């Protein structure tokens, strides 16, 4: 060990004074003897714990020089040459006193005695290699002092899945939260992480971030106008006149959309706002010179009129048509509209004589008799069981007009394609 280092060089100066005093007592040849003695010394550079001095000495070996300097090296101390090495003129001797250094690796602590001058030198002495992704504090170039603490974190591999993007990552983080912070991975409000943020990480685990978005999607759609028909007694039967052309409206549907990792997984309608109201199409339907109608009796014992034609049979019973009233003989798709009996100028009676004002709950449809004969029992998808008991000049081919007791219901029905079943 280094002993009494503060007095080292001052003592050497005292020794020189003693030698000079002794030399002054010599009676004969004192000048020559002293000159010879001084001339036999060697000039040596000594570096002790980073402090360098020039020394003249008669010591023959490095060990003798250390004893002269009162330095007793321990095995952990660093000496640039063996103690048995013969001193030469202008030789440079380096001595470094060992100091205790604490090394903490992943929480495991040990203390070493070292004469290394830097953190990197300590690791070399201890055969401690650093991996590419390992972290060390202080830096490798940092000088070593007594009680220096060196902290080493060994990196390990993890699997990362961020929003469906998979990869490998090296980390020294101890928890999931630390790992995400270290990689600058930010979590949004609805994102989910597995494992939990406080989970202690282990090598080769997988950290998954599920990216969840909740956004509002606004879809604009047209609002179909309703076709409202008004019977016009002044207009010849078979003719129609458009009084109002009708105009489509516009509405905005607001959907709450849920996306996971960019893929839509849910959509829910949360509101509908009308941007522009639709305007009904008003059509006048001529009823003048309508064919002679066969009255429909609500009495069970009524008989058909002999004068009724095949297309206007008195057997038509539009009210309360029962479900099991016949088997299906034919199915077809038709275009459907709706009408009421309460329009201005309307008589409220069908061509078969059904008084729709007196029977507001009647299930009646207007048809083209060449496609569906009057009196035919039908089932209309979305409307129910009904009787073909009316006609209209605009009802041609595969088209029907569905009766409703009020304009609101007719408006709601609108204009759409439906499936119809012809019953035997």
BELLINTA-V574989 format. One record per residue. RES is the residue in three letters. SS is DSSP state (alpha for helix, beta for strand, coil for the rest). OMEGA is omega as a letter, one per 40 degrees, with the letter a starting at -180 (NA if undefined). BURIAL is # if it has 24 or more other C-alpha atoms within 12 Angstrom, else .. Layout:
res=RES ss=SS omega=OMEGA burial=BURIAL
res=RES ss=SS omega=OMEGA burial=BURIAL
This chain:
res=UNK ss=coil omega=i burial=#
res=UNK ss=beta omega=a burial=#
res=UNK ss=coil omega=i burial=.
res=UNK ss=coil omega=a burial=.
res=UNK ss=alpha omega=a burial=.
res=UNK ss=alpha omega=a burial=.
res=UNK ss=alpha omega=a burial=.
res=UNK ss=alpha omega=a burial=#
res=UNK ss=alpha omega=i burial=.
res=UNK ss=alpha omega=i burial=.
res=UNK ss=alpha omega=i burial=.
res=UNK ss=alpha omega=i burial=.
res=UNK ss=alpha omega=i burial=.
res=UNK ss=alpha omega=i burial=.
res=UNK ss=alpha omega=i burial=.
res=UNK ss=alpha omega=i burial=.
res=UNK ss=alpha omega=i burial=.
res=UNK ss=alpha omega=i burial=.
res=UNK ss=alpha omega=a burial=.
res=UNK ss=alpha omega=i burial=.
res=UNK ss=alpha omega=i burial=.
res=UNK ss=alpha omega=a burial=.
res=UNK ss=alpha omega=a burial=.
res=UNK ss=alpha omega=a burial=.
res=UNK ss=coil omega=a burial=.
res=UNK ss=coil omega=a burial=.
res=UNK ss=coil omega=a burial=.
res=UNK ss=coil omega=i burial=.
res=UNK ss=coil omega=a burial=.
res=UNK ss=alpha omega=a burial=.
res=UNK ss=alpha omega=a burial=.
res=UNK ss=alpha omega=a burial=.
res=UNK ss=alpha omega=a burial=.
res=UNK ss=alpha omega=i burial=.
res=UNK ss=alpha omega=i burial=.
res=UNK ss=alpha omega=a burial=.
res=UNK ss=alpha omega=a burial=.
res=UNK ss=alpha omega=a burial=.
res=UNK ss=alpha omega=a burial=.
res=UNK ss=coil omega=i burial=.
res=UNK ss=coil omega=i burial=.
res=UNK ss=beta omega=i burial=#
res=UNK ss=beta omega=a burial=#
res=UNK ss=beta omega=i burial=#
res=UNK ss=beta omega=a burial=#
res=UNK ss=beta omega=i burial=#
res=UNK ss=beta omega=a burial=.
res=UNK ss=beta omega=a burial=#
res=UNK ss=coil omega=i burial=#
res=UNK ss=coil omega=i burial=.
res=UNK ss=beta omega=a burial=.
res=UNK ss=beta omega=i burial=.
res=UNK ss=beta omega=i burial=.
res=UNK ss=beta omega=a burial=.
res=UNK ss=beta omega=i burial=#
res=UNK ss=beta omega=a burial=#
res=UNK ss=beta omega=i burial=#
res=UNK ss=coil omega=a burial=.
res=UNK ss=coil omega=a burial=#
res=UNK ss=coil omega=a burial=#
res=UNK ss=beta omega=i burial=#
res=UNK ss=alpha omega=i burial=#
res=UNK ss=alpha omega=i burial=#
res=UNK ss=alpha omega=i burial=.
res=UNK ss=alpha omega=a burial=#
res=UNK ss=alpha omega=i burial=#
res=UNK ss=alpha omega=i burial=.
res=UNK ss=alpha omega=i burial=#
res=UNK ss=coil omega=a burial=#
res=UNK ss=coil omega=i burial=.
res=UNK ss=beta omega=i burial=#
res=UNK ss=coil omega=a burial=#
res=UNK ss=coil omega=i burial=#
res=UNK ss=coil omega=a burial=.
res=UNK ss=coil omega=i burial=.
res=UNK ss=coil omega=i burial=.
res=UNK ss=coil omega=a burial=#
res=UNK ss=beta omega=i burial=#
res=UNK ss=beta omega=a burial=#
res=UNK ss=coil omega=i burial=.
res=UNK ss=coil omega=i burial=#
res=UNK ss=coil omega=a burial=.
res=UNK ss=coil omega=a burial=#
res=UNK ss=coil omega=a burial=.
res=UNK ss=coil omega=i burial=.
res=UNK ss=beta omega=i burial=.
res=UNK ss=coil omega=i burial=#
res=UNK ss=coil omega=i burial=.
res=UNK ss=coil omega=a burial=.
res=UNK ss=coil omega=i burial=.
res=UNK ss=beta omega=i burial=#
res=UNK ss=beta omega=a burial=#
res=UNK ss=beta omega=a burial=#
res=UNK ss=beta omega=i burial=#
res=UNK ss=beta omega=i burial=#
res=UNK ss=beta omega=a burial=#
res=UNK ss=coil omega=i burial=#
res=UNK ss=coil omega=i burial=#
res=UNK ss=beta omega=i burial=#
res=UNK ss=beta omega=i burial=.
res=UNK ss=beta omega=i burial=#
res=UNK ss=beta omega=i burial=#
res=UNK ss=beta omega=a burial=#
res=UNK ss=beta omega=a burial=#
res=UNK ss=beta omega=a burial=#
res=UNK ss=coil omega=i burial=.
res=UNK ss=coil omega=i burial=.
res=UNK ss=beta omega=a burial=.
res=UNK ss=beta omega=i burial=.
res=UNK ss=beta omega=i burial=.
res=UNK ss=beta omega=a burial=.
res=UNK ss=beta omega=i burial=#
res=UNK ss=beta omega=a burial=#
res=UNK ss=beta omega=i burial=#
res=UNK ss=coil omega=i burial=#
res=UNK ss=coil omega=a burial=#
res=UNK ss=coil omega=a burial=#
res=UNK ss=beta omega=i burial=#
res=UNK ss=alpha omega=i burial=#
res=UNK ss=alpha omega=i burial=#
res=UNK ss=alpha omega=i burial=.
res=UNK ss=alpha omega=a burial=#
res=UNK ss=alpha omega=i burial=#
res=UNK ss=alpha omega=i burial=.
res=UNK ss=alpha omega=a burial=.
res=UNK ss=coil omega=a burial=.
res=UNK ss=coil omega=i burial=.
res=UNK ss=coil omega=a burial=.
res=UNK ss=coil omega=i burial=.
res=UNK ss=coil omega=i burial=.
res=UNK ss=coil omega=a burial=.
res=UNK ss=coil omega=a burial=.
res=UNK ss=coil omega=i burial=.
res=UNK ss=coil omega=i burial=.
res=UNK ss=beta omega=a burial=#
res=UNK ss=beta omega=i burial=#
res=UNK ss=beta omega=e burial=.
res=UNK ss=coil omega=a burial=.
res=UNK ss=coil omega=a burial=.
res=UNK ss=coil omega=a burial=.
res=UNK ss=coil omega=a burial=.
res=UNK ss=coil omega=i burial=.
res=UNK ss=beta omega=i burial=.
res=UNK ss=coil omega=i burial=#
res=UNK ss=coil omega=i burial=#
res=UNK ss=coil omega=i burial=.
res=UNK ss=coil omega=i burial=.
res=UNK ss=beta omega=i burial=#
res=UNK ss=beta omega=a burial=#
res=UNK ss=beta omega=a burial=#
res=UNK ss=beta omega=a burial=#
res=UNK ss=beta omega=i burial=#
res=UNK ss=beta omega=a burial=#
res=UNK ss=coil omega=a burial=#
res=UNK ss=coil omega=i burial=#
res=UNK ss=beta omega=a burial=#
res=UNK ss=beta omega=i burial=#
res=UNK ss=beta omega=i burial=#
res=UNK ss=beta omega=a burial=#
res=UNK ss=beta omega=i burial=#
res=UNK ss=beta omega=a burial=#
res=UNK ss=beta omega=i burial=#
res=UNK ss=coil omega=a burial=#
res=UNK ss=coil omega=i burial=.
res=UNK ss=beta omega=a burial=.
res=UNK ss=beta omega=i burial=.
res=UNK ss=beta omega=i burial=.
res=UNK ss=beta omega=i burial=.
res=UNK ss=beta omega=i burial=#
res=UNK ss=beta omega=a burial=#
res=UNK ss=beta omega=i burial=#
res=UNK ss=coil omega=a burial=#
res=UNK ss=coil omega=a burial=#
res=UNK ss=coil omega=a burial=#
res=UNK ss=beta omega=i burial=#
res=UNK ss=alpha omega=a burial=#
res=UNK ss=alpha omega=i burial=#
res=UNK ss=alpha omega=a burial=.
res=UNK ss=alpha omega=i burial=#
res=UNK ss=alpha omega=i burial=#
res=UNK ss=alpha omega=a burial=.
res=UNK ss=alpha omega=a burial=.
res=UNK ss=coil omega=i burial=.
res=UNK ss=coil omega=i burial=.
res=UNK ss=coil omega=a burial=.
res=UNK ss=coil omega=i burial=.
res=UNK ss=coil omega=i burial=.
res=UNK ss=coil omega=a burial=.
res=UNK ss=coil omega=a burial=.
res=UNK ss=coil omega=a burial=.
res=UNK ss=coil omega=i burial=.
res=UNK ss=beta omega=a burial=.
res=UNK ss=beta omega=i burial=#
res=UNK ss=beta omega=e burial=#
res=UNK ss=coil omega=a burial=.
res=UNK ss=coil omega=a burial=.
res=UNK ss=coil omega=a burial=.
res=UNK ss=coil omega=a burial=.
res=UNK ss=coil omega=i burial=.
res=UNK ss=beta omega=a burial=.
res=UNK ss=coil omega=i burial=#
res=UNK ss=coil omega=a burial=.
res=UNK ss=coil omega=i burial=.
res=UNK ss=coil omega=i burial=.
res=UNK ss=coil omega=i burial=#
res=UNK ss=beta omega=i burial=#
res=UNK ss=beta omega=a burial=#
res=UNK ss=beta omega=i burial=#
res=UNK ss=beta omega=i burial=#
res=UNK ss=beta omega=a burial=#
res=UNK ss=coil omega=a burial=#
res=UNK ss=beta omega=i burial=#
res=UNK ss=beta omega=i burial=#
res=UNK ss=beta omega=a burial=#
res=UNK ss=beta omega=i burial=.
res=UNK ss=beta omega=i burial=.
res=UNK ss=beta omega=a burial=.
res=UNK ss=beta omega=a burial=.
res=UNK ss=beta omega=i burial=.
res=UNK ss=beta omega=a burial=.
res=UNK ss=beta omega=i burial=.
res=UNK ss=beta omega=i burial=.
res=UNK ss=beta omega=a burial=#
res=UNK ss=coil omega=i burial=#
res=UNK ss=coil omega=i burial=#
res=UNK ss=coil omega=i burial=#
res=UNK ss=beta omega=i burial=#
res=UNK ss=beta omega=a burial=#
res=UNK ss=beta omega=i burial=#
res=UNK ss=beta omega=i burial=#
res=UNK ss=beta omega=a burial=#
res=UNK ss=beta omega=a burial=#
res=UNK ss=beta omega=i burial=#
res=UNK ss=beta omega=a burial=.
res=UNK ss=beta omega=a burial=.
res=UNK ss=beta omega=i burial=.
res=UNK ss=coil omega=a burial=.
res=UNK ss=coil omega=i burial=#
res=UNK ss=coil omega=i burial=#
res=UNK ss=beta omega=i burial=#
res=UNK ss=beta omega=i burial=#
res=UNK ss=beta omega=i burial=.
res=UNK ss=beta omega=i burial=.
res=UNK ss=beta omega=a burial=.
res=UNK ss=coil omega=a burial=.
res=UNK ss=coil omega=a burial=.
res=UNK ss=beta omega=i burial=.
res=UNK ss=coil omega=i burial=.
res=UNK ss=beta omega=i burial=.
res=UNK ss=beta omega=i burial=.
res=UNK ss=beta omega=i burial=.
res=UNK ss=beta omega=i burial=.
res=UNK ss=beta omega=a burial=.
res=UNK ss=beta omega=a burial=.
res=UNK ss=beta omega=i burial=.
res=UNK ss=beta omega=a burial=.
res=UNK ss=beta omega=i burial=.
res=UNK ss=beta omega=i burial=.
res=UNK ss=beta omega=i burial=.
res=UNK ss=beta omega=a burial=.
res=UNK ss=coil omega=i burial=.
res=UNK ss=coil omega=a burial=.
res=UNK ss=beta omega=i burial=.
res=UNK ss=beta omega=a burial=.
res=UNK ss=beta omega=i burial=.
res=UNK ss=beta omega=i burial=.
res=UNK ss=beta omega=a burial=.
res=UNK ss=beta omega=i burial=.
res=UNK ss=beta omega=a burial=.
res=UNK ss=beta omega=i burial=.
res=UNK ss=beta omega=i burial=.
res=UNK ss=beta omega=i burial=.
res=UNK ss=beta omega=i burial=.
res=UNK ss=beta omega=i burial=.
res=UNK ss=beta omega=i burial=.
res=UNK ss=beta omega=i burial=.
res=UNK ss=coil omega=i burial=.
res=UNK ss=coil omega=i burial=.
res=UNK ss=beta omega=a burial=.
res=UNK ss=coil omega=i burial=#
res=UNK ss=beta omega=a burial=#
res=UNK ss=beta omega=a burial=#
res=UNK ss=beta omega=i burial=#
res=UNK ss=beta omega=a burial=#
res=UNK ss=beta omega=a burial=#
res=UNK ss=beta omega=i burial=#
res=UNK ss=beta omega=a burial=#
res=UNK ss=beta omega=a burial=#
res=UNK ss=coil omega=i burial=.
res=UNK ss=coil omega=a burial=#
res=UNK ss=coil omega=a burial=.
res=UNK ss=coil omega=a burial=.
res=UNK ss=coil omega=i burial=#
res=UNK ss=coil omega=a burial=#
res=UNK ss=coil omega=i burial=#
res=UNK ss=coil omega=a burial=#
res=UNK ss=coil omega=i burial=.
res=UNK ss=coil omega=i burial=.
res=UNK ss=coil omega=a burial=.
res=UNK ss=coil omega=a burial=.
res=UNK ss=coil omega=a burial=.
res=UNK ss=coil omega=a burial=.
res=UNK ss=coil omega=i burial=.
res=UNK ss=coil omega=i burial=.
res=UNK ss=coil omega=i burial=.
res=UNK ss=coil omega=a burial=.
res=UNK ss=coil omega=a burial=.
res=UNK ss=coil omega=i burial=#
res=UNK ss=coil omega=a burial=.
res=UNK ss=coil omega=a burial=.
res=UNK ss=coil omega=a burial=#
res=UNK ss=coil omega=a burial=#
res=UNK ss=coil omega=i burial=#
res=UNK ss=coil omega=i burial=#
res=UNK ss=coil omega=a burial=#
res=UNK ss=coil omega=i burial=#
res=UNK ss=coil omega=a burial=#
res=UNK ss=coil omega=a burial=#
res=UNK ss=coil omega=i burial=#
res=UNK ss=coil omega=i burial=.
res=UNK ss=coil omega=a burial=#
res=UNK ss=coil omega=a burial=.
res=UNK ss=coil omega=a burial=.
res=UNK ss=coil omega=a burial=.
res=UNK ss=coil omega=i burial=.
res=UNK ss=coil omega=i burial=.
res=UNK ss=coil omega=a burial=.
res=UNK ss=beta omega=i burial=.
res=UNK ss=beta omega=a burial=.
res=UNK ss=beta omega=i burial=.
res=UNK ss=beta omega=i burial=.
res=UNK ss=beta omega=i burial=#
res=UNK ss=beta omega=a burial=.
res=UNK ss=beta omega=i burial=#
res=UNK ss=beta omega=a burial=#
res=UNK ss=beta omega=i burial=#
res=UNK ss=beta omega=a burial=#
res=UNK ss=beta omega=i burial=#
res=UNK ss=beta omega=i burial=#
res=UNK ss=coil omega=i burial=#
res=UNK ss=coil omega=a burial=#
res=UNK ss=coil omega=a burial=#
res=UNK ss=coil omega=a burial=#
res=UNK ss=coil omega=i burial=.
res=UNK ss=coil omega=a burial=.
res=UNK ss=coil omega=i burial=#
res=UNK ss=coil omega=a burial=#
res=UNK ss=coil omega=i burial=#
res=UNK ss=beta omega=i burial=#
res=UNK ss=coil omega=i burial=#
res=UNK ss=coil omega=i burial=#
res=UNK ss=coil omega=i burial=#
res=UNK ss=coil omega=i burial=#
res=UNK ss=coil omega=i burial=#
res=UNK ss=beta omega=a burial=#
res=UNK ss=coil omega=i burial=#
res=UNK ss=coil omega=i burial=.
res=UNK ss=coil omega=a burial=.
res=UNK ss=coil omega=a burial=#
res=UNK ss=coil omega=a burial=.
res=UNK ss=coil omega=a burial=.
res=UNK ss=coil omega=i burial=#
res=UNK ss=coil omega=a burial=#
res=UNK ss=beta omega=i burial=#
res=UNK ss=beta omega=i burial=#
res=UNK ss=beta omega=a burial=#
res=UNK ss=coil omega=i burial=#
res=UNK ss=coil omega=a burial=#
res=UNK ss=coil omega=i burial=#
res=UNK ss=coil omega=i burial=.
res=UNK ss=coil omega=i burial=#
res=UNK ss=coil omega=a burial=#
res=UNK ss=coil omega=i burial=#
res=UNK ss=coil omega=a burial=#
res=UNK ss=coil omega=a burial=#
res=UNK ss=coil omega=i burial=#
res=UNK ss=beta omega=a burial=#
res=UNK ss=beta omega=i burial=#
res=UNK ss=beta omega=a burial=#
res=UNK ss=beta omega=i burial=#
res=UNK ss=coil omega=i burial=.
res=UNK ss=coil omega=a burial=.
res=UNK ss=coil omega=i burial=#
res=UNK ss=beta omega=a burial=#
res=UNK ss=beta omega=a burial=#
res=UNK ss=beta omega=i burial=#
res=UNK ss=beta omega=i burial=#
res=UNK ss=beta omega=a burial=#
res=UNK ss=beta omega=a burial=#
res=UNK ss=beta omega=i burial=#
res=UNK ss=coil omega=i burial=#
res=UNK ss=coil omega=a burial=#
res=UNK ss=coil omega=a burial=#
res=UNK ss=coil omega=a burial=#
res=UNK ss=coil omega=a burial=#
res=UNK ss=coil omega=i burial=.
res=UNK ss=coil omega=a burial=.
res=UNK ss=coil omega=a burial=#
res=UNK ss=beta omega=i burial=#
res=UNK ss=beta omega=i burial=#
res=UNK ss=beta omega=a burial=#
res=UNK ss=beta omega=a burial=#
res=UNK ss=beta omega=i burial=#
res=UNK ss=coil omega=a burial=#
res=UNK ss=coil omega=a burial=#
res=UNK ss=coil omega=a burial=.
res=UNK ss=alpha omega=i burial=#
res=UNK ss=alpha omega=i burial=.
res=UNK ss=alpha omega=i burial=.
res=UNK ss=alpha omega=i burial=#
res=UNK ss=alpha omega=a burial=#
res=UNK ss=alpha omega=i burial=.
res=UNK ss=alpha omega=i burial=#
res=UNK ss=coil omega=a burial=#
res=UNK ss=coil omega=a burial=#
res=UNK ss=beta omega=i burial=#
res=UNK ss=beta omega=a burial=.
res=UNK ss=beta omega=i burial=#
res=UNK ss=beta omega=a burial=.
res=UNK ss=beta omega=i burial=#
res=UNK ss=beta omega=i burial=#
res=UNK ss=beta omega=a burial=#
res=UNK ss=beta omega=i burial=#
res=UNK ss=coil omega=NA burial=.
